[in-house]
C-alpha cells in the first residue's frame, strides 16, 4: 500500500483534532467539542473499511 492509502484516516483524524483545538482556544468551545468527537469516528470508519477490504482479497 502507498503511504496515503494506508494512513489517510490517521491524517484526517489529526486534521480534525487540530481544527477542534483551534476552535476551542478561539472561544468556540461547543464547536470545538463537536469537531473533537469526529476523531474517534474517523478512526473507527478507517478500521472498518480496512477490515472490509481485507476480507475481499
C-alpha positions in Angstrom: 0.0 0.0 0.0 1.1 3.5 -0.6 1.5 5.8 2.4 -1.6 7.9 1.9 -3.7 4.8 1.1 -2.7 3.3 4.4 -2.7 6.3 6.7 -5.4 8.6 5.3 -7.7 8.0 8.3 -5.0 8.9 10.7 -4.2 12.1 8.8 -7.8 13.1 8.6 -8.3 12.4 12.3 -5.2 14.6 13.1 -6.5 17.4 11.0 -9.8 17.1 12.8 -8.0 17.2 16.1 -6.1 20.3 15.1 -9.3 22.0 14.0 -11.0 21.1 17.3 -8.2 22.5 19.4 -8.0 25.7 17.4 -11.8 26.2 17.7 -11.6 25.5 21.4 -8.9 28.1 22.1 -10.5 30.7 19.9 -13.5 30.7 22.2 -15.8 28.5 20.2 -15.9 25.7 22.8 -19.1 24.0 21.7 -17.9 23.8 18.1 -14.6 22.6 19.2 -16.1 19.8 21.2 -18.4 18.8 18.3 -15.4 18.6 15.9 -13.5 16.8 18.6 -15.9 13.9 18.5 -15.1 13.4 14.8 -11.7 12.0 15.7 -12.8 8.6 17.0 -15.5 8.3 14.3 -12.9 8.9 11.5 -10.6 6.3 13.1 -13.5 3.8 13.5 -14.5 4.2 9.9 -10.9 3.7 8.8 -10.6 0.5 10.8 -14.0 -0.7 9.5 -13.1 -0.1 5.8 -9.7 -1.7 6.3 -11.3 -4.8 7.7 -13.9 -5.0 4.9 -11.2 -4.5 2.2 -9.0 -7.2 3.8 -11.9 -9.7 3.6 -12.5 -9.0 -0.1 -9.0 -10.0 -1.0 
